C-alpha cells in the first residue's frame, strides 16, 4: 500500500510548484546574451523579449487556471499545464530562429501558470487558518532561495553545454514535478465539490474590478511597479556584461542581491500592522524614486559616482522595494472586493502581469538597456505608480 504524503513532503512539493516561474525566469538571465548573439545578432533588444513574453503567457494563463482547476480538479490541470510547459521548453531547445524561441517562451509561460496558481489551491483544499499559513510560510522560505541559485544553474549549464541546455533543464524540472504529483499526490478536490466552468463569471469579475475607481488605480500602481521589476530582470544581465564587464560573476552578484533583499517581505509583515499598507507603499515608492534620481544623474551625466557600486546599490533598492509593494498593493485592491475576492485576485494577477509584460517589452524594444535608461524608465513608472496611489487616496 502506498504511504500517504506527509507534511514535509507536501511542503516540498508546493515549494517546487511555486518555484516553477522563478526558475524559468532567473535561470535564463545569464543566457540572454548568448541566445541573442546566436539567433538575433543584429537585434540587441530581442533577448529582452525572452523574459517578457514568458511573463505575458503567464499572465494570460493566470486568468483561467484557477477556474479550470475548480471545474476539472487540481491534478488534471497541473499535469496538463506541466505538459504544455515541457513541450514548449522542448520547442525552445530546438529553435533555429528567434521567432520560434519567443513563441515557445510565450506558450511555456501559459503552461507555467498552472502550477503557479493551482499550488495555492492545493494548500487551501487540505489546510485552513494557521496551518495553511504555516504551509505557505515554509514553502515561501524554500522558494526565496530559487532566485539566488537559478542564475548559477543557468550559467553552469551554458558554460558546459551551451545555452540550449537550460531548456532541457526545464524539461527535466517539469518531468520531476509531473511524476511527483502523478505518483504521490492524490486529487484534493472531489467531484462533488467542483464548480462548473463559467467564462461569464470571469468576465463579470473583470468588469467589476475595472469599473471600481479605487481598485482600478491600485491595479495601475501594481502594474507600473511590476513593470520596473520586469525591466530589471530582463536588462540586468546584459548591463553587467556590456557596461561593467562582469558577465562571469553576474550569477554571484545576482545571488547576493536576492539574498540581501529577501528579508524585505518579512520586515513588511512586521511593520504593516503598525504603519498600514498605504504608508509603506508610499515610503517604498519615494525611496525608489530617490535611488532612481541619483542613478539617473550619475549615469546620465557621467558623474564620478557612476560605477558598479552605484548600480549595485540601485539594484538592491529596487529588489528590496518589491517586498513592500506587491503584497500590499494586492491587499489594498482586494479590500473593497470581499464578495468576489477570489475571482478578483485572479483578475488582478492576470491584468498586472500581462500589462507589465507588454510595457516592459515595449520599453525594451526602444532601447537595448543601459544603467541610465533603466534609471529613467524606473523613474517614469514610479511617478505613474505614485500618482495612481495619490489619486486613489483622493477617490477613497
C-alpha positions as CSV (number, residue, x, y, z in Angstrom):
1,X,0.0,0.0,0.0
2,X,1.3,3.4,-1.0
3,X,2.4,5.6,2.0
4,X,0.3,8.8,2.2
5,X,2.2,12.1,1.6
6,X,3.4,13.5,4.8
7,X,3.5,17.2,5.8
8,X,7.2,17.7,5.0
9,X,6.8,16.1,1.6
10,X,3.7,18.2,0.8
11,X,5.5,21.4,1.7
12,X,8.5,20.4,-0.5
13,X,6.1,19.7,-3.4
14,X,4.3,23.0,-3.0
15,X,7.6,24.8,-2.9
16,X,8.7,23.1,-6.1
17,X,5.5,24.0,-7.9
18,X,5.7,27.6,-6.7
19,X,9.3,27.8,-7.9
20,X,8.4,27.0,-11.5
21,X,8.1,30.6,-12.5
22,X,11.2,31.9,-10.6
23,X,13.4,29.1,-12.0
24,X,12.1,29.6,-15.6
25,X,12.9,33.3,-15.4
26,X,16.0,33.6,-13.3
27,X,17.9,30.7,-14.8
28,X,17.5,32.4,-18.2
29,X,19.3,35.6,-17.1
30,X,22.9,34.5,-17.8
31,X,21.9,33.1,-21.3
32,X,20.1,36.1,-22.7
33,X,23.2,37.5,-24.4
34,X,24.3,34.1,-25.9
35,X,20.8,33.5,-27.2
36,X,20.7,37.0,-28.7
37,X,24.2,36.5,-30.3
38,X,23.2,33.2,-31.8
39,X,19.6,33.8,-33.0
40,X,19.4,37.6,-33.5
41,X,22.8,39.2,-33.6
42,X,21.5,42.3,-35.4
43,X,18.8,43.0,-32.9
44,X,20.3,43.5,-29.4
45,X,16.8,44.2,-27.9
46,X,15.4,40.8,-28.9
47,X,16.8,38.9,-25.9
48,X,14.7,41.2,-23.7
49,X,11.5,39.5,-25.0
50,X,12.6,36.1,-23.9
51,X,11.6,37.2,-20.4
52,X,8.7,39.5,-21.1
53,X,6.8,37.2,-23.5
54,X,7.1,34.3,-20.9
55,X,5.5,36.6,-18.4
56,X,2.8,37.7,-20.8
57,X,1.9,34.0,-21.3
58,X,2.0,33.5,-17.5
59,X,-0.4,36.4,-17.0
60,X,-2.9,35.2,-19.6
61,X,-2.9,31.7,-18.0
62,X,-3.4,33.2,-14.6
63,X,-6.9,34.2,-15.6
64,X,-8.1,30.7,-16.3
65,X,-6.1,28.1,-14.4
66,X,-7.9,28.7,-11.1
67,X,-11.5,28.3,-12.6
68,X,-10.3,25.4,-14.7
69,X,-9.0,23.6,-11.6
70,X,-12.3,24.3,-9.7
71,X,-14.1,22.6,-12.6
72,X,-11.8,19.7,-13.6
73,X,-9.7,19.0,-10.4
74,X,-6.3,20.1,-9.3
75,X,-4.1,17.2,-10.5
76,X,-5.5,17.2,-14.0
77,X,-4.9,20.9,-14.6
78,X,-1.4,20.9,-13.0
79,X,-0.4,17.9,-15.1
80,X,-1.8,19.4,-18.3
81,X,0.0,22.7,-17.6
82,X,3.3,21.0,-16.9
83,X,2.9,19.0,-20.1
84,X,2.5,22.3,-22.1
85,X,5.4,23.8,-20.2
86,X,7.7,20.8,-21.1
87,X,6.6,20.7,-24.8
88,X,7.3,24.4,-25.1
89,X,10.7,24.1,-23.4
90,X,11.5,21.3,-25.9
91,X,10.5,23.5,-28.8
92,X,12.7,26.3,-27.4
93,X,15.6,23.9,-27.1
94,X,15.3,23.0,-30.8
95,X,14.5,26.5,-32.1
96,X,16.6,27.7,-35.0
97,X,15.4,31.3,-35.0
98,X,14.3,33.9,-32.5
99,X,10.7,34.0,-33.5
100,X,10.2,30.3,-32.8
101,X,12.0,30.7,-29.5
102,X,9.8,33.6,-28.4
103,X,6.6,31.8,-29.4
104,X,7.8,28.8,-27.4
105,X,8.5,31.0,-24.4
106,X,5.1,32.5,-24.5
107,X,3.5,29.1,-24.5
108,X,5.8,28.0,-21.8
109,X,4.5,30.8,-19.7
110,X,1.0,29.7,-20.3
111,X,1.9,26.2,-19.1
112,X,3.8,27.5,-16.0
113,X,0.7,29.4,-14.8
114,X,-1.0,26.1,-13.9
115,X,1.5,25.1,-11.1
116,X,1.8,28.7,-10.0
117,X,-1.9,29.2,-9.5
118,X,-3.2,25.8,-8.6
119,X,-0.4,25.1,-6.0
120,X,-2.1,27.5,-3.6
121,X,-5.5,25.9,-4.3
122,X,-4.0,22.5,-3.3
123,X,-3.0,24.1,0.1
124,X,-6.4,25.6,0.5
125,X,-8.1,22.3,-0.1
126,X,-6.2,20.5,2.7
127,X,-5.5,23.2,5.3
128,X,-7.1,26.3,6.7
129,X,-6.3,29.1,9.0
130,X,-2.9,29.0,10.8
131,X,-2.0,25.6,9.3
132,X,-2.5,27.0,5.8
133,X,-0.3,30.0,6.7
134,X,2.3,27.6,8.1
135,X,2.5,25.5,4.9
136,X,2.8,28.6,2.7
137,X,5.4,30.2,5.0
138,X,7.6,27.1,4.8
139,X,7.1,26.8,1.1
140,X,7.9,30.5,0.5
141,X,11.0,30.2,2.7
142,X,12.3,27.5,0.3
143,X,11.0,29.4,-2.7
144,X,13.1,32.5,-1.8
145,X,16.3,30.6,-2.4
146,X,15.4,30.0,-6.1
147,X,16.4,33.5,-7.4
148,X,19.7,33.1,-5.6
149,X,20.7,29.7,-7.2
150,X,18.8,29.7,-10.5
151,X,21.2,32.1,-12.4
152,X,24.1,29.9,-11.1
153,X,22.4,26.8,-12.6
154,X,21.8,28.6,-15.9
155,X,25.3,29.9,-16.1
156,X,26.9,26.5,-15.3
157,X,24.8,24.6,-17.8
158,X,25.5,27.2,-20.5
159,X,29.2,27.0,-19.8
160,X,29.3,23.2,-20.0
161,X,26.8,22.5,-22.8
162,X,25.7,25.8,-24.5
163,X,22.5,27.9,-24.0
164,X,20.1,25.2,-25.2
165,X,20.9,23.1,-22.2
166,X,18.8,25.4,-19.9
167,X,15.7,24.4,-21.8
168,X,16.5,20.7,-21.4
169,X,16.8,21.5,-17.7
170,X,13.3,22.9,-17.8
171,X,12.0,19.7,-19.4
172,X,13.7,17.7,-16.6
173,X,12.3,20.1,-14.0
174,X,8.8,19.6,-15.4
175,X,9.2,15.8,-15.6
176,X,10.2,15.7,-11.9
177,X,7.2,17.8,-10.9
178,X,4.7,15.8,-13.0
179,X,6.0,12.4,-11.8
180,X,5.9,13.6,-8.2
181,X,2.3,14.7,-8.5
182,X,1.2,11.7,-10.6
183,X,2.7,9.1,-8.2
184,X,2.4,10.7,-4.8
185,X,-0.3,13.4,-4.7
186,X,-4.0,12.3,-4.8
187,X,-6.7,14.6,-6.0
188,X,-7.7,17.1,-3.3
189,X,-10.9,18.4,-4.8
190,X,-13.6,15.6,-5.0
191,X,-16.1,15.7,-7.9
192,X,-19.0,16.8,-5.6
193,X,-17.1,19.9,-4.6
194,X,-16.3,21.1,-8.1
195,X,-17.9,24.0,-9.8
196,X,-18.9,24.3,-13.5
197,X,-16.6,26.4,-15.6
198,X,-18.2,29.8,-16.1
199,X,-16.5,32.2,-18.5
200,X,-19.2,34.7,-17.8
201,X,-18.2,34.9,-14.1
202,X,-14.6,35.7,-15.1
203,X,-15.8,38.4,-17.5
204,X,-18.1,39.8,-14.8
205,X,-15.2,39.9,-12.3
206,X,-13.1,41.7,-14.8
207,X,-15.8,44.4,-15.3
208,X,-16.3,44.8,-11.6
209,X,-12.5,45.3,-11.0
210,X,-12.1,47.7,-13.8
211,X,-15.2,49.7,-13.0
212,X,-14.3,50.3,-9.4
213,X,-12.3,53.6,-9.4
214,X,-10.0,52.9,-6.4
215,X,-9.3,49.3,-7.3
216,X,-8.5,50.4,-10.9
217,X,-6.0,52.9,-9.6
218,X,-4.4,50.3,-7.2
219,X,-4.2,47.9,-10.2
220,X,-2.4,50.6,-12.2
221,X,0.1,51.2,-9.4
222,X,0.7,47.4,-9.2
223,X,1.2,47.2,-13.0
224,X,3.7,50.0,-13.0
225,X,5.6,48.6,-10.0
226,X,5.7,45.1,-11.6
227,X,6.9,46.7,-14.9
228,X,10.0,48.0,-13.1
229,X,10.8,44.6,-11.8
230,X,10.5,43.0,-15.3
231,X,12.6,45.8,-16.8
232,X,15.3,45.0,-14.2
233,X,15.1,41.2,-14.6
234,X,15.3,41.3,-18.4
235,X,18.1,44.0,-18.6
236,X,20.4,43.4,-15.6
237,X,22.5,40.5,-17.1
238,X,23.3,42.3,-20.3
239,X,24.1,45.5,-18.4
240,X,26.5,43.6,-16.1
241,X,28.2,42.2,-19.3
242,X,28.2,45.3,-21.5
243,X,28.6,48.2,-19.1
244,X,30.7,46.6,-16.3
245,X,32.4,43.6,-17.9
246,X,31.1,41.3,-15.2
247,X,29.3,38.6,-17.2
248,X,31.2,35.8,-15.5
249,X,30.5,37.0,-12.0
250,X,26.9,38.1,-12.7
251,X,25.3,35.0,-11.1
252,X,27.1,35.5,-7.9
253,X,26.2,39.2,-7.7
254,X,22.6,38.4,-8.5
255,X,22.5,35.7,-5.8
256,X,23.9,38.3,-3.3
257,X,21.2,40.8,-4.3
258,X,18.5,38.2,-4.0
259,X,19.6,37.1,-0.5
260,X,20.1,40.7,0.8
261,X,16.7,41.9,-0.5
262,X,14.8,38.7,0.6
263,X,14.1,39.9,4.2
264,X,12.1,42.9,3.0
265,X,8.9,40.8,2.9
266,X,9.5,39.7,6.5
267,X,10.1,43.3,7.6
268,X,7.0,44.4,5.7
269,X,5.0,41.8,7.6
270,X,6.2,43.2,10.9
271,X,5.6,46.8,10.0
272,X,2.3,46.7,8.1
273,X,0.1,46.3,11.2
274,X,1.7,49.3,12.8
275,X,2.1,51.7,9.8
276,X,-0.6,50.5,7.3
277,X,-0.3,49.3,3.7
278,X,-0.7,52.7,2.0
279,X,2.1,54.4,4.1
280,X,4.5,51.6,3.4
281,X,3.8,51.7,-0.3
282,X,4.2,55.4,-0.4
283,X,7.5,55.3,1.5
284,X,8.8,52.5,-0.7
285,X,8.0,54.3,-3.9
286,X,9.7,57.5,-2.6
287,X,12.9,55.6,-1.7
288,X,12.9,54.0,-5.1
289,X,12.4,57.4,-6.8
290,X,15.3,58.9,-4.8
291,X,17.5,56.0,-5.8
292,X,16.4,56.3,-9.5
293,X,17.2,60.1,-9.5
294,X,20.7,59.5,-8.1
295,X,21.3,56.7,-10.6
296,X,20.0,58.8,-13.5
297,X,22.1,61.8,-12.5
298,X,25.2,59.6,-12.0
299,X,25.0,57.6,-15.2
300,X,23.1,60.1,-17.4
301,X,25.6,62.9,-16.7
302,X,28.6,60.5,-16.3
303,X,29.4,61.9,-12.8
304,X,32.3,60.4,-10.8
305,X,29.9,58.4,-8.7
306,X,28.8,56.5,-11.8
307,X,30.2,53.0,-11.4
308,X,29.4,49.4,-10.4
309,X,28.9,50.3,-6.7
310,X,26.2,52.8,-7.6
311,X,24.5,50.4,-9.9
312,X,24.5,47.5,-7.5
313,X,23.2,49.8,-4.7
314,X,20.4,50.9,-7.1
315,X,19.6,47.3,-7.9
316,X,19.4,46.4,-4.2
317,X,16.9,49.2,-3.5
318,X,14.7,48.2,-6.4
319,X,14.7,44.5,-5.4
320,X,14.1,45.2,-1.7
321,X,11.2,47.6,-2.5
322,X,9.4,44.7,-4.3
323,X,8.8,43.1,-0.8
324,X,7.0,46.3,0.4
325,X,4.9,46.8,-2.8
326,X,3.3,43.8,-4.4
327,X,1.6,42.1,-1.4
328,X,0.4,45.5,0.0
329,X,-1.0,46.6,-3.4
330,X,-2.8,43.3,-3.8
331,X,-4.3,43.6,-0.3
332,X,-5.4,47.2,-0.8
333,X,-7.1,46.3,-4.1
334,X,-8.9,43.3,-2.6
335,X,-10.3,45.2,0.4
336,X,-13.4,46.6,-1.4
337,X,-13.9,43.3,-3.3
338,X,-14.8,40.9,-0.5
339,X,-17.8,39.5,-2.3
340,X,-15.7,38.4,-5.3
341,X,-12.2,38.4,-3.7
342,X,-11.2,35.0,-5.2
343,X,-12.0,35.9,-8.8
344,X,-10.7,39.5,-8.2
345,X,-7.3,38.0,-7.2
346,X,-7.1,36.1,-10.5
347,X,-8.1,39.2,-12.5
348,X,-5.5,41.3,-10.6
349,X,-2.7,38.8,-11.1
350,X,-3.6,38.4,-14.8
351,X,-4.1,42.0,-15.7
352,X,-1.0,43.3,-13.8
353,X,1.3,40.5,-15.2
354,X,0.1,40.9,-18.8
355,X,0.1,44.7,-18.6
356,X,3.6,44.9,-17.1
357,X,5.0,42.3,-19.6
358,X,3.7,44.4,-22.5
359,X,5.0,47.6,-21.1
360,X,8.4,46.1,-20.3
361,X,8.5,44.5,-23.8
362,X,7.7,47.9,-25.4
363,X,10.3,49.7,-23.4
364,X,12.9,47.0,-24.2
365,X,12.3,47.4,-27.9
366,X,13.0,51.1,-27.7
367,X,16.5,50.6,-26.2
368,X,18.8,47.6,-25.6
369,X,19.3,48.7,-22.0
370,X,21.8,50.8,-20.0
371,X,22.1,52.0,-16.4
372,X,20.8,55.4,-17.4
373,X,17.9,54.1,-19.4
374,X,16.9,51.7,-16.7
375,X,17.0,54.6,-14.2
376,X,14.9,56.7,-16.5
377,X,12.2,54.1,-17.2
378,X,12.1,53.2,-13.4
379,X,11.6,56.8,-12.6
380,X,8.8,57.3,-15.1
381,X,7.0,54.1,-13.8
382,X,7.5,55.2,-10.2
383,X,6.0,58.6,-10.9
384,X,3.0,57.0,-12.5
385,X,2.6,54.5,-9.6
386,X,2.8,57.2,-7.0
387,X,0.3,59.4,-8.9
388,X,-2.1,56.4,-9.1
389,X,-1.8,56.0,-5.3
390,X,-2.4,59.7,-4.6
391,X,-5.4,59.7,-6.9
392,X,-6.8,56.5,-5.2
393,X,-6.5,58.2,-1.8
394,X,-8.5,61.2,-3.1
395,X,-11.0,58.9,-4.6
396,X,-11.4,57.0,-1.3
